[in-house]
Amino acid sequence: MTRNFFSPLAWALPAALLLAGCQGNSGPATTGTDSTATAADTALVAAPNDGIRAADIGRHMQVLASDEFLGRKPFSAGETKTIGYLADELRKLGLQPGPDGSYFQNVPLVQITTTPAPTMQIAGKGQPFELQYQRDYVAVTEREQARIDLKNAPLVFAGYGVVAPEYGWNDYAGLDVKGKTVVVLINDPGFVTGDTTLFKGRAMTYYGRWTYKFEEAARQGAAGVLIVHDTKPASYPWSVVASSWAGEQLFPQSADRGASKCALEGWLSLDAAKRLLTAAGQNYEQVLQAANRPGFRPRPLGLTLSTSLTTKIERKASKNVLAVLPGTTRPTEYIIYTAHWDHLGVGPAVQGDSIYNGAVDNASGCAALLSIAKGFAQAQPKPQRSIVFLAVTGEEQGLLGSAYYAQHPVFPLAQTVANLNMDALSTGGPMRDFTVVGHGQSELDDYAAAAAKEQNRYILPDQTPEMGHFFRSDHFSLAHVGVPALYAAGGFDARQGGKAAAQRSRDEYDEKHYHQPSDEYDPSWDLRGMEQDARLLFRIGQRLGQETTFPQWKAGSEFKATREKSRPAR
């Protein structure tokens, strides 16, 4: 996933403890209720004979995360193996291909391998200095040209790089950035102060995402854009930035071959940004405070940047994998399960290992998707609505496969009932919680609560809304075009060790395993919690599949208007 949310608990808890103490599946079934371990927690709720089994999930994970699959990077031999495996498994279950007779949807992409110059030269005030590639900055380009040169491009600090009329905010007000490079902060106003009157306070909006900042800088005509990385508001360390933006990058194909994008898109480490501002005669903390005040105005830094990028460009198609179980009485209404199949492939070696296997991220989601597909394939009665299983490409590069599907849907969006998404499920045994990212957005919350109650679990709203998880996995692509979407899993309240153990495990995964070669399959993992999450999502799909109504976005959701345009009141 573009940033881990449901971290695996087994990184921190020995298997023996998990097996001895994680027998429970009981707990409060109310939203946000805290809980402590009790004797009742050791009484496992009996699993129905629905075909969803931890052993099957583990088997699929072990295959998909094996070295043979080479980290499942699009445009690689790993993609060929991955999509072949997924399509074969779906075909074996008796599921049908898409309307064109294929289990694949082509996703036209361009792969650009950017090689930045070893340094960026900064000049203009005092003694010139250099920033070092990877240590101080990373940079790519979306422009399909062999070489990019920036020579003495003026640097401008543009706050958070946000233009948000609904919040009365414009960081580019009165500024002409043509030919200039803008330096902007990660996240959005309100995060640092926690002021609920600024945007959504600590809860990130789409304006806080790096994708938006690149998009807005391009709309403003900037030659380059550099985002200041800070671990807390970014919610991941610099090592993730350095590894994720090195080597080949995938982008959607565009008619202008990227000409409308900034020539340079990149990140600055926090230390490098502070050096830059100091050279400009400004203090980082004071600049940060100013950027969080209404009425902020961008400020030229009196510095220039010079650097270059060379590229290798390849245009071709990656593939989404798609299969459908037709509905019995309303086959033209669709429920879509999604999980991304891609990961980072082969990259820089860490302790001698260069294959980024992505066992948790996201062989786990694909394994759960296959398990749910098996559940529907053997279930009686069959759902009245069609159930679609969609394994998408390019999530790690910016939700590319799901975004392409959303813009080129195989099945009409107006007839798509809901999307249920799986990404980086917990490997640490049964959980008490079922945490909903973006809780309060849609009526799917209520479906989740009812299904959680069957497992004696409780619904927990997103505990870190400031990290913007709602915008970081494939459900967002469907939500963005109006389809009610649910992204939820257990991971914050472990049966063994409670919330404290879950927190320790998330921290360890983020620091040591997220987007690293060490995200490998471990046969000692307790996958019963993953089984329960898959079953819970299966039960939601079963209920939706038998209904005649469509779940709605709730009042105040930014996606409600889009849905109402595609499905006007009847």
Disulfide bonds with the S-S distance in Angstrom:
none
